[in-house]
Amino acid sequence: MLVLSRFPGEVVDVYTEHGVISIMVTRVVGQQVRLGITVPPECKILRRELKEVAGGASESKSTGGAGGGPAQQ
């Protein structure tokens, strides 16, 4: 696991075969961090706690969420 320190407004880009996944720290309040995530349309994202509740998503490919724009909580 890669652990980074970032300030609000800073971005980390992850390069995949589907394109670039950009993760931006948008806000930090106390111990709560808000992230903005931009992914290629081919990628899907799902918060892990929702995946565990759904129980049907495979480990290698999550279902749900929307690609191409910032993820919503």
N, C-alpha and C positions, 0 to 999 in steps of 0.2 A: 504494500500500500504506500502510495506517495502522499506525504502530508506537507501542505504548503501553508504559509501565512500570507494572507492577502488583505488589502484595505478596500473599503467600498470604492467601486468604480474600476477596480482592477479585474482583468480577464485572464483565464487559463484556457488555451485551445488544445483540444485532443484531436489528433489526426487519425482517421479511420479509412477503410477502403470505400466507405459511403460518403465521405466528406469530412468537414470539420465540425466538431462539437465545441461550442463556446460556452464557458461557465463564467458568469460575472457575479461578483459580490455586489449586490445592490444596496444592502443596508445591514448594519449590525446594531442591535439594541440589547445591552446586557449580554446574556449568553445565547441570544437568538440571532441567527444569521439568515438573511433572505438572499436567495440565489436566483439569477435569471439564466435560463439554459436555452440555447438555440441549437437545434439539431437539424440535419438534413431530413427531407420528407420521408425517406426510406426508413428512418429510425423511429422507434416508439419508446416512450419513457413512462415509467410508472413508479411511484414511491413504493419502497420496499414494504412498508406496513400495509399498503393496499394490496400488493401482490400476495402477501401472506394471508390476508383475509379472503381474497378471491380463491387462492389455492390452486387455480387451474393454469397459471402461467409457468412456462418452463424456465429453467435457470439461464439458458443461453439466449432466449429471445422473449422479452417482456411484451405484454399486450396492454393496450389502453394508452391513454395520453394522446398527444398530437405532436407531430414533427414540424419543424420549420419555424417555430416561433418560441417565445418564452413560455416555459412551463408554468402552469398555475397550481397553487396549493389546493 
